Amino acid sequence: MTRLNEIGVPTHLVRRLNMREQLVREVEIIPIQVVVRNVVAGSLATRFGIAEGTALPRSIVEFYYKGEGGQRPMVSEEHITAFGWAAPEDLDEMMNLALRVNDFLGGLFLGIGLKLVDFKVEFGRLWENDYMRIVLADEISPDNCRLWDIKTNERFDRDRLNRGPGRIEEAYQEVARRLGILPEGGPRDLKGPKAMQ
């Protein structure tokens, strides 16, 4: 989030407090998940019968409604605006921001030998007096990104739970090690949190 803020992608992050906590601005969450797909995988492969791993000629952006009971039906821009979940200009901003996040994350992960297959994010409305902005209001982690090793296609994301080889903690730790945010020895090497000013 800090790096996204640095490149002009507004987020709800104020600052990181320690390894497990962040200070964030309160936002009004828009009940839409924005999914950006770069490679065919998951439900996209199932819906269209296309082999997983097929590169897409350009990124595809999809919208899913965050309904009651954890349901996530796919919705169109017309559904979103007709039901008042977001205005057309909000949707344009969400799509533009999601594609900027995609460009940034794609390069970041490519630099550490991972392919950004797809990811999902959420946005919120941040009110500052009478002015409203759309901001990224979610996490970026292997829980909401599909990450495959560039050379082997080994998965380093939540799909390891469903498709093997398991060991999801090891996969997440490997992503953190490659990003330089986890010591080589793993989480046991971490000292307690330090106070930040």
One Martini backbone bead per residue (centre of mass of N, CA, C, O) as a GRO file, in nm:
protein
  197
    1MET     BB    1   0.057   0.063  -0.020
    2THR     BB    2   0.289   0.257  -0.005
    3ARG     BB    3   0.374   0.225  -0.305
    4LEU     BB    4   0.107   0.313  -0.424
    5ASN     BB    5   0.103   0.594  -0.305
    6GLU     BB    6   0.374   0.683  -0.448
    7ILE     BB    7   0.219   0.643  -0.749
    8GLY     BB    8  -0.095   0.761  -0.695
    9VAL     BB    9  -0.252   0.545  -0.527
   10PRO     BB   10  -0.521   0.556  -0.345
   11THR     BB   11  -0.549   0.488   0.007
   12HIS     BB   12  -0.631   0.389   0.347
   13LEU     BB   13  -0.347   0.429   0.429
   14VAL     BB   14  -0.136   0.567   0.675
   15ARG     BB   15   0.010   0.330   0.860
   16ARG     BB   16   0.242   0.131   0.997
   17LEU     BB   17   0.277  -0.018   1.319
   18ASN     BB   18   0.336  -0.325   1.241
   19MET     BB   19   0.339  -0.654   1.133
   20ARG     BB   20  -0.005  -0.658   1.204
   21GLU     BB   21  -0.053  -0.336   1.187
   22GLN     BB   22  -0.284  -0.069   1.090
   23LEU     BB   23  -0.350   0.254   0.977
   24VAL     BB   24  -0.680   0.361   0.882
   25ARG     BB   25  -0.918   0.483   0.695
   26GLU     BB   26  -1.239   0.561   0.688
   27VAL     BB   27  -1.472   0.388   0.480
   28GLU     BB   28  -1.696   0.345   0.213
   29ILE     BB   29  -1.790   0.056   0.101
   30ILE     BB   30  -1.793  -0.097  -0.200
   31PRO     BB   31  -1.992  -0.384  -0.311
   32ILE     BB   32  -1.721  -0.439  -0.499
   33GLN     BB   33  -1.541  -0.659  -0.687
   34VAL     BB   34  -1.222  -0.636  -0.844
   35VAL     BB   35  -1.115  -0.816  -1.133
   36VAL     BB   36  -0.789  -0.903  -1.254
   37ARG     BB   37  -0.692  -1.053  -1.570
   38ASN     BB   38  -0.398  -1.219  -1.737
   39VAL     BB   39  -0.476  -1.522  -1.682
   40VAL     BB   40  -0.600  -1.824  -1.712
   41ALA     BB   41  -0.820  -1.897  -1.429
   42GLY     BB   42  -1.035  -2.064  -1.270
   43SER     BB   43  -1.343  -1.948  -1.352
   44LEU     BB   44  -1.258  -1.877  -1.640
   45ALA     BB   45  -1.193  -2.164  -1.729
   46THR     BB   46  -1.470  -2.289  -1.660
   47ARG     BB   47  -1.668  -2.101  -1.823
   48PHE     BB   48  -1.483  -2.139  -2.117
   49GLY     BB   49  -1.284  -2.387  -2.156
   50ILE     BB   50  -0.996  -2.287  -2.075
   51ALA     BB   51  -0.682  -2.316  -2.028
   52GLU     BB   52  -0.477  -2.302  -1.793
   53GLY     BB   53  -0.231  -2.042  -1.867
   54THR     BB   54  -0.360  -1.862  -2.063
   55ALA     BB   55  -0.288  -1.594  -2.228
   56LEU     BB   56  -0.381  -1.269  -2.241
   57PRO     BB   57  -0.393  -0.999  -2.457
   58ARG     BB   58  -0.557  -0.870  -2.214
   59SER     BB   59  -0.691  -0.734  -1.963
   60ILE     BB   60  -0.946  -0.834  -1.736
   61VAL     BB   61  -1.252  -0.691  -1.612
   62GLU     BB   62  -1.432  -0.766  -1.312
   63PHE     BB   63  -1.755  -0.796  -1.143
   64TYR     BB   64  -1.853  -0.831  -0.790
   65TYR     BB   65  -2.098  -0.899  -0.564
   66LYS     BB   66  -2.134  -0.831  -0.212
   67GLY     BB   67  -2.326  -1.036  -0.064
   68GLU     BB   68  -2.509  -1.208   0.122
   69GLY     BB   69  -2.351  -1.484   0.258
   70GLY     BB   70  -2.091  -1.466   0.047
   71GLN     BB   71  -2.187  -1.382  -0.214
   72ARG     BB   72  -2.044  -1.362  -0.579
   73PRO     BB   73  -2.178  -1.221  -0.823
   74MET     BB   74  -2.173  -1.145  -1.135
   75VAL     BB   75  -2.145  -0.811  -1.279
   76SER     BB   76  -2.246  -0.529  -1.429
   77GLU     BB   77  -2.248  -0.201  -1.483
   78GLU     BB   78  -2.558  -0.185  -1.491
   79HIS     BB   79  -2.611  -0.304  -1.214
   80ILE     BB   80  -2.447  -0.106  -1.043
   81THR     BB   81  -2.605   0.154  -1.131
   82ALA     BB   82  -2.905   0.062  -1.094
   83PHE     BB   83  -2.851  -0.019  -0.771
   84GLY     BB   84  -2.641   0.206  -0.645
   85TRP     BB   85  -2.335   0.117  -0.581
   86ALA     BB   86  -2.239   0.294  -0.838
   87ALA     BB   87  -2.115   0.523  -1.032
   88PRO     BB   88  -1.982   0.567  -1.334
   89GLU     BB   89  -1.733   0.733  -1.225
   90ASP     BB   90  -1.652   0.525  -1.013
   91LEU     BB   91  -1.598   0.290  -1.206
   92ASP     BB   92  -1.379   0.426  -1.369
   93GLU     BB   93  -1.187   0.464  -1.127
   94MET     BB   94  -1.167   0.168  -1.042
   95MET     BB   95  -1.052   0.064  -1.309
   96ASN     BB   96  -0.804   0.246  -1.328
   97LEU     BB   97  -0.679   0.159  -1.057
   98ALA     BB   98  -0.666  -0.147  -1.111
   99LEU     BB   99  -0.472  -0.118  -1.358
  100ARG     BB  100  -0.242   0.019  -1.201
  101VAL     BB  101  -0.201  -0.208  -1.002
  102ASN     BB  102  -0.137  -0.421  -1.214
  103ASP     BB  103   0.117  -0.290  -1.327
  104PHE     BB  104   0.275  -0.280  -1.065
  105LEU     BB  105   0.253  -0.579  -0.972
  106GLY     BB  106   0.361  -0.713  -1.224
  107GLY     BB  107   0.648  -0.592  -1.193
  108LEU     BB  108   0.712  -0.675  -0.905
  109PHE     BB  109   0.678  -0.988  -0.948
  110LEU     BB  110   0.867  -1.023  -1.189
  111GLY     BB  111   1.127  -0.936  -1.018
  112ILE     BB  112   1.065  -1.228  -0.836
  113GLY     BB  113   0.945  -1.466  -1.032
  114LEU     BB  114   0.637  -1.370  -1.075
  115LYS     BB  115   0.304  -1.429  -1.176
  116LEU     BB  116   0.025  -1.227  -1.243
  117VAL     BB  117  -0.274  -1.362  -1.295
  118ASP     BB  118  -0.454  -1.245  -1.046
  119PHE     BB  119  -0.696  -1.013  -0.886
  120LYS     BB  120  -0.852  -0.869  -0.586
  121VAL     BB  121  -1.051  -0.572  -0.512
  122GLU     BB  122  -1.130  -0.289  -0.307
  123PHE     BB  123  -1.344  -0.006  -0.255
  124GLY     BB  124  -1.372   0.341  -0.140
  125ARG     BB  125  -1.515   0.610   0.033
  126LEU     BB  126  -1.360   0.924   0.086
  127TRP     BB  127  -1.425   1.166   0.328
  128GLU     BB  128  -1.359   1.529   0.282
  129ASN     BB  129  -1.596   1.668   0.380
  130ASP     BB  130  -1.741   1.730   0.057
  131TYR     BB  131  -1.523   1.531  -0.040
  132MET     BB  132  -1.482   1.262  -0.281
  133ARG     BB  133  -1.299   0.949  -0.285
  134ILE     BB  134  -1.138   0.693  -0.445
  135VAL     BB  135  -1.016   0.396  -0.271
  136LEU     BB  136  -0.810   0.170  -0.167
  137ALA     BB  137  -0.971  -0.107   0.048
  138ASP     BB  138  -0.727  -0.329   0.096
  139GLU     BB  139  -0.544  -0.605   0.024
  140ILE     BB  140  -0.211  -0.740  -0.049
  141SER     BB  141  -0.213  -1.089  -0.128
  142PRO     BB  142  -0.225  -1.436  -0.164
  143ASP     BB  143  -0.542  -1.423  -0.109
  144ASN     BB  144  -0.591  -1.202  -0.379
  145CYS     BB  145  -0.363  -1.359  -0.541
  146ARG     BB  146  -0.227  -1.495  -0.830
  147LEU     BB  147   0.081  -1.688  -0.801
  148TRP     BB  148   0.339  -1.771  -1.035
  149ASP     BB  149   0.596  -1.924  -1.139
  150ILE     BB  150   0.766  -1.857  -1.423
  151LYS     BB  151   0.907  -2.146  -1.470
  152THR     BB  152   0.693  -2.368  -1.309
  153ASN     BB  153   0.394  -2.273  -1.199
  154GLU     BB  154   0.402  -2.244  -0.918
  155ARG     BB  155   0.205  -2.197  -0.638
  156PHE     BB  156   0.157  -1.874  -0.428
  157ASP     BB  157  -0.147  -1.940  -0.309
  158ARG     BB  158  -0.474  -2.032  -0.225
  159ASP     BB  159  -0.478  -2.284  -0.428
  160ARG     BB  160  -0.318  -2.485  -0.246
  161LEU     BB  161  -0.564  -2.585  -0.085
  162ASN     BB  162  -0.723  -2.716  -0.345
  163ARG     BB  163  -0.453  -2.829  -0.545
  164GLY     BB  164  -0.200  -2.809  -0.439
  165PRO     BB  165   0.067  -2.897  -0.232
  166GLY     BB  166   0.019  -2.709  -0.015
  167ARG     BB  167   0.176  -2.530   0.210
  168ILE     BB  168   0.083  -2.222   0.243
  169GLU     BB  169   0.284  -2.091   0.437
  170GLU     BB  170   0.533  -2.134   0.259
  171ALA     BB  171   0.436  -1.969   0.019
  172TYR     BB  172   0.399  -1.697   0.166
  173GLN     BB  173   0.692  -1.682   0.269
  174GLU     BB  174   0.824  -1.678  -0.011
  175VAL     BB  175   0.706  -1.413  -0.103
  176ALA     BB  176   0.825  -1.245   0.130
  177ARG     BB  177   1.120  -1.310   0.070
  178ARG     BB  178   1.128  -1.200  -0.222
  179LEU     BB  179   1.037  -0.906  -0.113
  180GLY     BB  180   1.203  -0.855   0.169
  181ILE     BB  181   0.988  -0.909   0.442
  182LEU     BB  182   1.152  -1.182   0.513
  183PRO     BB  183   1.345  -1.369   0.658
  184GLU     BB  184   1.509  -1.654   0.570
  185GLY     BB  185   1.412  -1.821   0.842
  186GLY     BB  186   1.156  -1.673   0.907
  187PRO     BB  187   0.932  -1.585   1.159
  188ARG     BB  188   1.128  -1.659   1.403
  189ASP     BB  189   1.330  -1.407   1.339
  190LEU     BB  190   1.140  -1.217   1.456
  191LYS     BB  191   1.098  -0.948   1.614
  192GLY     BB  192   0.953  -0.743   1.780
  193PRO     BB  193   0.785  -0.476   1.780
  194LYS     BB  194   0.832  -0.142   1.685
  195ALA     BB  195   0.817   0.169   1.753
  196MET     BB  196   0.642   0.430   1.591
  197GLN     BB  197   0.637   0.784   1.467
   0.00000   0.00000   0.00000
